[in-house]
Amino acid sequence: MAKATPKTNVTVNPADDELVAHGKGRPTPSRREREAANKRPIVGSTPADKKAARTRLNSDRERARVGMANGEERYLPAKDRGEQRRFIRNTIDARWNVGEVMMPVLILFLLVGFLAAQTAAASYSLLFVWAFVLLFVLDCAVLWFMLRRKFAAAGQDFQRGNFLYILTRAWQLRFLRLPKPQVKRGQHPTL
């Protein structure tokens, strides 16, 4: 089998009547050479590489967790980003909400319902729970109207989904909220 020589195109330069060669100037690599050049490990090949990658990943996750807890914008999930959401968070964190005590009250009345099954206390506790849920929804609606009025006075449109955001933020116990509260109670934010 004859060895392949690189192909070249020869043209004549009309200005100086020289022969000019065009081409890649090297032979085409064989399939074996191309496959050998493409071989590389998919993941870190040594245990030290794997350990370094895991350490780097853990430090990145820890930095993101701390950043999210502190309210840094770039680490927040999409539902918490933006000036409006920050203002809503700070407004909710600055006041006492009915939803904060709702979870302990629901657990208490769930226990009363189990212990006093089929008695008057169980039926009254159920009525009390529904009244408490209604009070929570009314508290969130009042907060929603108040925030809409503040945004309208500042000339901003109220984003879609803010009522659900208010409900979910006001429902959580203060120490379990993420991002962590950035204001103290009574320290109301301004637009």
C-alpha positions in Angstrom: 0.0 0.0 0.0 1.4 3.4 -1.0 1.9 6.1 1.6 -0.5 9.0 1.0 1.0 12.4 0.4 -0.6 15.6 1.4 -2.7 17.1 -1.3 -1.9 20.6 -2.4 -3.5 22.9 -4.8 -1.1 24.8 -7.0 -2.0 28.2 -8.4 -0.1 30.7 -10.5 0.2 34.2 -9.1 -0.4 36.4 -12.1 1.5 39.3 -10.7 4.9 37.6 -10.4 4.4 34.4 -12.2 5.2 32.3 -9.1 3.8 29.0 -8.2 1.9 29.2 -4.8 1.1 26.0 -2.9 -2.1 25.8 -0.8 -3.0 23.0 1.5 -2.8 21.9 5.2 0.9 20.9 4.9 0.6 17.7 6.8 -0.9 14.2 6.3 -4.4 13.4 7.4 -4.2 11.7 10.9 -5.3 8.1 11.0 -8.3 7.0 12.9 -6.1 5.5 15.7 -4.3 8.8 16.1 -7.5 10.8 16.3 -9.1 8.4 18.9 -5.9 8.6 21.0 -6.0 12.4 20.9 -9.6 12.4 22.1 -9.1 10.0 25.0 -9.4 11.8 28.4 -10.9 10.7 31.7 -14.6 11.6 32.2 -14.1 12.4 35.9 -11.1 13.0 38.0 -8.8 10.2 37.4 -7.1 10.2 40.8 -8.6 10.0 44.2 -6.8 13.3 45.0 -8.7 15.0 42.1 -12.0 13.6 43.3 -11.4 14.8 46.8 -10.4 18.3 45.6 -13.6 18.5 43.5 -15.7 17.3 46.4 -14.1 19.9 48.7 -14.6 22.6 46.1 -18.3 21.6 45.7 -18.9 21.5 49.4 -17.3 25.0 49.9 -19.4 26.4 47.1 -22.6 24.9 48.6 -21.7 26.3 52.0 -21.1 29.7 50.6 -24.4 29.6 48.8 -26.2 28.5 51.9 -24.8 31.3 54.0 -25.4 33.8 51.3 -29.0 32.7 51.0 -29.5 32.9 54.7 -28.1 36.4 54.7 -30.3 37.5 51.9 -27.6 38.1 49.3 -29.4 38.6 46.0 -27.2 36.3 43.8 -27.8 33.3 46.1 -31.5 33.7 46.5 -33.9 31.4 44.6 -36.0 33.1 41.8 -39.0 33.4 44.0 -37.2 35.6 46.6 -35.3 37.9 44.2 -36.1 41.5 43.5 -36.7 44.7 45.4 -40.4 44.1 45.9 -39.9 40.7 47.4 -37.2 42.1 49.7 -39.6 44.9 50.8 -42.4 42.3 51.4 -40.0 40.1 53.4 -38.9 43.0 55.6 -42.4 44.2 56.1 -43.6 40.7 57.2 -40.5 40.2 59.4 -41.0 43.6 61.1 -44.5 42.8 62.4 -46.3 40.1 64.5 -48.3 37.9 62.2 -51.1 35.5 63.1 -49.5 32.8 61.0 -46.5 32.7 63.2 -48.5 31.2 66.1 -50.8 29.2 63.8 -48.6 26.1 63.6 -48.3 25.6 67.4 -52.0 26.4 67.9 -52.9 23.8 65.2 -50.7 21.2 66.9 -52.3 21.9 70.2 -55.8 21.6 68.9 -54.9 18.5 67.0 -53.9 16.9 70.3 -57.1 18.2 72.0 -59.1 16.6 69.2 -57.4 13.2 69.6 -57.6 13.2 73.4 -61.2 14.4 73.6 -62.6 12.5 70.7 -66.4 12.9 70.2 -66.9 15.4 73.0 -67.9 19.0 73.0 -64.3 20.0 73.4 -63.3 18.3 70.1 -66.1 20.1 68.2 -65.3 23.5 69.8 -61.6 23.0 69.0 -62.5 22.3 65.3 -64.5 25.5 65.2 -61.6 27.4 66.9 -59.2 26.0 64.3 -61.3 27.2 61.4 -61.8 30.6 63.0 -58.0 30.8 63.4 -57.4 29.9 59.8 -59.9 32.6 58.8 -58.1 35.1 61.0 -54.8 34.2 59.4 -56.2 34.7 55.8 -57.7 38.0 56.9 -54.4 39.1 58.4 -52.6 38.3 55.1 -55.3 40.0 53.1 -54.9 43.2 55.2 -51.1 43.0 54.7 -51.6 42.5 51.0 -53.9 45.6 50.6 -51.5 47.6 52.7 -48.5 46.6 50.6 -50.4 47.2 47.3 -51.2 50.7 48.5 -47.6 51.4 49.4 -46.3 50.2 46.0 -49.0 52.3 44.2 -47.9 55.4 46.2 -44.3 54.7 45.2 -45.4 54.3 41.5 -44.6 50.6 41.2 -46.7 47.8 39.8 -47.5 45.0 42.2 -46.0 41.8 40.8 -48.1 38.7 40.3 -47.7 36.0 42.9 -47.1 38.4 45.8 -50.2 37.3 47.7 -49.0 33.7 47.7 -45.5 34.9 48.7 -47.1 36.9 51.6 -49.0 33.8 52.7 -46.0 31.5 52.7 -43.7 34.0 54.4 -46.2 34.9 57.1 -47.1 31.3 57.8 -43.6 30.3 58.8 -42.2 30.6 62.3 -39.8 33.5 62.4 -36.7 31.4 63.2 -37.4 29.0 60.4 -37.7 31.6 57.6 -35.2 31.6 54.7 -33.7 34.0 53.9 -33.3 34.9 57.6 -35.1 38.1 58.8 -33.0 41.1 58.1 -35.0 43.5 60.3 -36.1 43.5 63.9 -39.7 43.6 65.0 -41.0 47.1 64.8 -38.3 48.2 62.4 -40.6 48.8 59.4 -38.9 49.3 56.0 -39.6 52.2 53.6 -39.7 52.2 49.9 
